[in-house]
Amino acid sequence: MASVATQTAQTTSITKRPTFLVHRLNAELARVCNPLFRRLGVDLITSRILVILREQNTAYVGDVVDAMSLPQSTVSHQLKRLEASGLVTRRADKTDNRAFVLSLTRKGQSVAAQCNELSDSLYAQLFDEVEAKELDVLISGLERMEQRLKAIDATSL
């Protein structure tokens, strides 16, 4: 007997599936945000890295990889660009030469603050008419989806 999720997936248009909606949401975020972030010399992905560093003050490369759920090579490429732009510094950890500690430069702090302001403004517009309970349910559902995805072995599909 098929689960409700399997039955729903089989009878629902792909454009109505939550996984596809999440994809489209991210594409729309990029469409709206990238022109704004470009004025600051970054894009949506690099702005997120800057805001993570702003919130944490310093972070290891692995922390950014985990927070962004991106491959190490992608994050390293982004960090090299941010470093070349004078927004981020990277130094070897004193206790582990294999690990690098990241921090924002003064210029990076300014750009990260502007990115965060843009993000806050967008967040307010997206959720200004959403009840707190609805937002809690949405966040909880998305977090469950993320955890389930992390637990899925692609070879089992």
C-alpha positions in Angstrom: 0.0 0.0 0.0 1.4 3.4 -1.1 1.9 6.2 1.5 -0.2 9.4 1.3 3.0 11.2 0.2 3.6 8.7 -2.6 0.0 8.8 -3.8 0.0 12.6 -3.7 3.3 12.8 -5.6 1.8 10.5 -8.3 -1.4 12.6 -8.7 0.0 16.1 -8.2 1.5 18.2 -10.9 5.2 18.6 -10.3 4.7 22.4 -10.0 2.6 21.8 -6.9 5.0 19.5 -5.1 6.7 21.1 -2.1 10.2 20.2 -3.5 9.5 22.0 -6.7 8.0 25.0 -4.9 11.2 25.3 -2.8 13.2 25.3 -6.0 11.0 28.0 -7.5 11.2 30.1 -4.3 15.0 30.0 -4.4 14.9 31.0 -8.1 12.6 33.9 -7.3 14.8 34.9 -4.4 17.8 35.1 -6.7 15.8 37.1 -9.3 14.7 39.7 -6.7 17.9 39.8 -4.6 20.8 39.5 -7.1 20.2 42.9 -8.7 20.2 44.5 -5.2 23.2 42.6 -4.0 25.2 43.3 -7.2 25.3 46.9 -6.2 27.3 45.7 -3.2 29.5 43.5 -5.4 28.0 40.2 -4.2 25.3 37.8 -5.1 22.7 35.9 -3.1 25.0 33.1 -2.1 27.9 35.3 -1.1 25.6 37.6 0.7 24.4 34.6 2.8 28.1 33.7 3.6 28.7 37.3 4.7 25.6 37.4 6.9 26.6 34.0 8.5 30.1 35.5 9.3 28.4 38.7 10.6 26.2 36.6 13.0 29.0 34.4 14.2 31.8 37.0 14.2 34.4 34.3 13.2 33.8 30.8 11.7 35.6 27.9 10.3 35.2 27.1 6.6 33.5 23.8 7.7 30.9 25.9 9.6 30.0 27.8 6.4 29.9 24.6 4.4 27.4 23.1 7.0 25.3 26.3 7.2 25.1 26.6 3.5 24.7 22.9 2.6 27.1 23.5 -0.3 30.1 21.4 -1.3 33.4 22.4 0.2 34.8 23.3 -3.3 31.9 25.7 -3.9 32.3 27.5 -0.6 36.1 27.7 -1.0 35.6 29.3 -4.5 33.2 31.8 -3.0 35.5 32.5 -0.1 38.4 33.2 -2.5 36.3 35.7 -4.3 35.3 37.4 -1.0 38.9 37.4 0.1 40.1 38.9 -3.2 37.3 41.6 -2.9 38.7 42.5 0.5 35.5 41.4 2.4 36.8 38.4 4.2 40.1 37.3 5.8 41.1 33.7 6.1 43.9 32.6 8.6 45.1 29.2 9.7 43.8 28.1 13.0 46.6 28.3 15.7 45.6 24.8 17.1 44.9 23.1 13.7 46.9 24.0 10.6 44.4 22.3 8.4 41.6 24.5 9.6 41.0 28.1 8.5 39.2 30.7 10.5 37.2 33.3 8.6 36.3 36.8 9.6 35.0 39.9 8.0 37.2 42.8 7.2 35.9 46.3 8.1 34.6 46.6 4.5 33.1 43.1 4.8 31.3 44.1 8.0 29.8 47.1 6.1 28.7 45.0 3.1 27.4 42.2 5.4 25.3 44.8 7.4 23.8 46.1 4.1 23.1 42.5 3.0 21.4 41.8 6.3 19.3 44.9 6.0 18.1 43.9 2.5 17.4 40.4 3.8 15.4 41.8 6.7 13.4 44.1 4.4 12.6 41.2 2.0 11.6 39.0 5.0 9.3 41.6 6.3 7.6 42.0 2.9 7.3 38.2 2.5 5.8 37.5 5.9 4.0 40.7 6.9 0.6 39.2 6.5 1.5 35.8 7.8 0.4 34.8 11.3 3.2 33.8 13.7 1.6 30.3 14.1 1.6 29.9 10.3 5.2 30.9 10.1 6.1 28.5 12.9 4.4 25.6 11.0 6.1 26.6 7.7 9.5 26.7 9.4 8.9 23.4 11.2 7.8 21.7 8.0 10.8 22.9 6.0 13.2 21.8 8.8 11.6 18.4 8.8 12.0 18.2 5.0 15.7 19.2 5.4 16.3 16.5 8.0 14.6 13.9 5.9 16.6 14.8 2.8 19.8 14.6 4.9 18.8 11.1 5.9 18.0 9.8 2.4 20.7 7.7 0.7 20.5 8.6 -3.0 21.3 5.0 -3.9 18.1 3.9 -2.2 15.9 5.7 -4.7 
